[in-house]
Amino acid sequence: MNEDDIKNLWRSAPAAGSVTPLQEADLAKRARRFQRRIAFRNFTEYAAALLVCAGFVFYLWEFPDPLMRAGSLLSIFGTLVVVWQLHRRASSRPMPGEESALPSRDFHRAELVRQRDALRSVWLWYVGPLVPGMVVFRMGVNANPDPSLPFARGWAAEGFIACVILGVILLNLYGAHKLQRQIDQLDQIDS
């Protein structure tokens, strides 16, 4: 390779911060795949919410204890708040069309940021609305002396529930960290 070849190669290289058509196509593909994963995750969450609500509706009729009934109602309401917040904060969005002025890179980055922010605040909008119902329901379980109830009692049961809640929060924070790494990698294209 001589000096002219090197100069020609340098001149033909894309400018810093520009996205080549191949990169644009790859980013569009990655963005579509990401949106499909989000849609599947949300579908799974909606299905789980339906089962949770059905279970607590059953508890409303099955258990006469007023605390357990109140906890069931609060749990249903909290689950509906979670579903609404999931749709509002973290729903999948359609890719912009080819005629859109928004490049795939910008769309994908904005979606990564939106999902990262949703995962970082999961303690507030996902766990938070469920806690009052859990606490009141568990108070009813622990106050009810009926040994035929199919629920664990005592500090071990409460500790297990607290560990599950902490696990949900930590897993979502880890997911937010992974999304931040993807955002950082995408930002390196611009530098």
N, C-alpha and C positions, 0 to 999 in steps of 0.2 A: 504494500500500500504506500503510495507516494503522498506528497504534500497536497496535491490537487484533490486526490480522493478523500483525504481527511477534511479538507475545506468543503467539498461538495456534501459529504455526509453531515457535517456540522450545519450547513445551510438548509439541508432537507429535513433536519430534525424539527419536531414541533416545538413551538415556543413554550417556555415554562408556564405552567398553569393551564395549558390548552389540553383538551381531551380529544384524542384521535377517534376516528369513526369506530375502530375496533374496540377501543376502551368504552366508547359510548354504548355499543351493542352489548358488551359484557356487563356494564353497569345496569343497563335496562333489564338484562336477564337476571342479575342478582336482585334487583329491586322487585321484579315480579315474583321470584322465588321467596323473598322475604315477606311480601304481602300475602302469599299463599300460606306461609307458616303462621302468620298472625291470624289470618281468617280461620285456620284449623284450630289454633289455640283458643280463639274466642268461641268457636262452635263448641269445643269441649267444655269450656267454662259455662256457657249457656246451658248445655245439657246437664252438667253437674248442679247448676243452680235450680233447674227444674226438679231434679231428684231431691235436693235439700228441701225445697219448698213443699214437695209432696210428703216427705217424711215428717216435717213439722206440722203440716195440716193433719196428718194421721195422729200425731201426738196430741193435738188439740182435742180430738174426740176420744182418744184412748186413755189419757191420764187426767184424773179429776183435780189434781193438785193445782191451785191457782197460780203458784209461782212457775210451775212447769208450763202451764198454759200461757202465761204472760211471756215467759222466755221463748216459747214457740212462736207467738205473734211477733215478738221483737226480732227473732231470727229470720222469719219470713220477710219482714220489712227490711232488715239489714241486707238480706240476700238480694232483694229487688234494688236496693240502693247500689250494691256492688255491680249488678248487671248494668244498670244505667250508667254508672261511672266507667265501667269497662268499655261500653259502647262510646261514651263521650270522650274518654281519654286515650283509648288504645285500640280503636277499631281499625280494620284494614281499609286502606283507601285505594281507589282505582288509579292505575298508572295514567299519567297524562298522555294524550294522543301524540302522534308524530308531529302534528301541526302545532303542538303546544310550544310556547316560548320557554318553558321550564325544562331544562335538560334532565336526563335521567339521573345524572350525578347529583344535581341539586334536590330533586324529588327524593331520591334514596337517602341522602344525608338528612334531609328534614324529617323523614319518617324514622330513621334511626334515632335522631334526637328526641322525637316525640315519644317513641317507645321506651327509650332510656329514661326519660323523665317520668313516665308512667310507672316504670319498675322501681325507680328510686323512691317514689312516694306511695308505694303499695301499702305501707303501714297505715297511711291516712285514709285512703279511699277503698281499700280492699279488706284489710284486717279490722280497721276501726269500726265500720258499721256492723260487723258481726259480733264484736265483743259484748255489747250490752245484752243481747239475746243469750249468748253463751253463759254469761255470769248469772243472769236471773234463772235460766233453766237449771244450771248446776246448783244454785242455791236451793231450788225446789227438789232436785234429786237428793242432795245431802240432808235436807230437812225431812224428807219422807222416810218413815221407818219401814215401809213395805219392802220386805226382802225379795219379793217376786219381780221387782222392777229390774229390767235388764241393763242397768247402768252401773258402772264402777263408782265407788264413793271414796272420799277421803283425799288426803294430800297427794297420794301417788297418782290418782286419776287427774287431779288438777295440775300436777307437775307435768304429766304426759301431755295434756292439752296445751300448757304453756310452751313446752318444747316443740310441739307441732307448729304453733303460731310463730315462734322464733325461727323455726326452720323455713317456714314460708317466707318470712321477711328476708332472711339471709340468702335463700335461693334467688329471690328476686333482685336483691342487691348484687349478687354475683352475675346474674343476667344483665343488669345495667352496666356492670364493669365490662363484660364482654362486648356489649354494644358500643361502649365508649372506645374500646380498642378498634372496632370497625370504623367508627367515626374518625379516629386519629389516622388510620390507614388511608381513608378516603381523602382526608385533608392533605396527606403527603403528595397526592396527585397535583395539588395546586402549588406546592412549593418547589 
